[in-house]
Amino acid sequence: MNLIESVCDHLEFLGLGTCNTDETAGDLFWGILPDAPDRALAVMSVDSAFGGSAGGARIQIFTRGEPGHVREPYEWAVEVAEALEGYSGFLSGDGPMARVEAVSTAEGCGVDTSGRCLYVSNFRIWYCG
């Protein structure tokens, strides 16, 4: 399992959504932010560094809401940031041990062509030995 998939699973473990899989239509995605569903969260890799490097790995987490809803995707972004900021432990309870630092959180990206508000948060993650 790669880092962004582990983070996505961790967010599901914390009750912040459901990972989208072949068997389950969820609202948490990793590596892609599909056009549907309207309410969605995507964990994306920003660079090719890995969590064991001195600089850590950089990821972005996008939250998007229903058309015309501003508060809900913002509050979701804040919940995610609060859950991850300063986290040090096992991702998903039994995944890799990691330390997370929030770089910036819940920054507005405007609306997409479907009128859905989008927010982004940036994090650094280090694997702990």
N, C-alpha and C positions, 0 to 999 in steps of 0.2 A: 504494500500500500504506500503511495507517495504522500508527501507532506500535505498538499492541498486536500487530498481525499481524507487524510487523518483529521484535518481541521474541520472539514465538513461533517465527518462522523462525530466529532467532539461537540459540535453545535447541536446536532440531533440528540446526543447523549444528555446535553444540558436542557433539552426541551424547547429549543429555539426554532424548531421546524422539523421536517421529515426529508431525509436524503432521497433524491430521485434515483431509482434503480430500474432495472428491467422489469422487476416485479411490482414496484411501488411508484405511483405518480406522486412525487413529493415537490416541495418548494425550495429545497436546498440543492445546489448544483456545485460541481467543482470543475474548473477548466472551461466553462461555457455559461453564458447567460442567454438561454433560449428566449424566443419571443413569447412563449406561453409556458407557464401560467403568468398572469399579470403580476401577482404577488410572488416574488422570487428573490432568492439570495444566491449569489455566486462567489465562490472562493477562487481567486485567480493568482497565479504566480507572476511576480513582477520581474524576476531575474532568474538566472540559472544557478545562483549560489545555493549551497545546501546548509541545512541547519547546524552542521558541525563546523562550519567555517567561522573565522573570527568575526566577520561582519553579520553572520546570521543570514537566514533566508528572508526575502521580502515578499509579502503577500498583500493583496488587496481584497476586500470584501465589499461587494456591491449589494445594496438592498433596493428593491423596487416595489411599488405598491399599485393598487388598483388605479385606473384613470381618475384624475381629479383629487386623489387622496394625498395630502402632503404630510400630515402628522404621522400616520401609521408607518410608512417606510423609514421615517426619521427615528421614531421611537424604537423600531426594530434594530436600526443601526446602533443606537445608544445601548440597547440591551446587549447586543453582541460585544460592543466595546467594553462594557462593564464586566461581562463574563470573561473576556480574554485579557484585559489589561492587568499586567503583573502576574498572570497565571504561571505557576511553576508546578508541574506535576505530570501525570500520565494522561495523554490525550485519549478521550473516550473511556477513561477509567483503566484500560489495559493496553493502550497503544504506546507509542514511544514517549519517553520522558522528555518534556520540552519546557522552555521558558519563553514567555511571550511579552513583548513590549509594544504598546500602542505608539505609533508615530503621529498619526492624525486620525480623528474619528468624525463620523457623521457629517462629512463635507458634502454640500449639495452639488449635484452635477446638472441640475435643470430637469427638463422633461424630455421624454423621447417623442417620436412622431405619433405615438398613440396616447399622449397626454399623461404618461405615467412618470411620477417623480422618482429620481434616482439619487442615491447617496452612496458615498464611498468612504471606507476606512482603510488605513494603511497600518501594517504591523510588521515587526521583525520577530523571527522565531529562531531559537537556538535549541538543538538537541542537547540534552544533558546526559553526561556519562555516568 
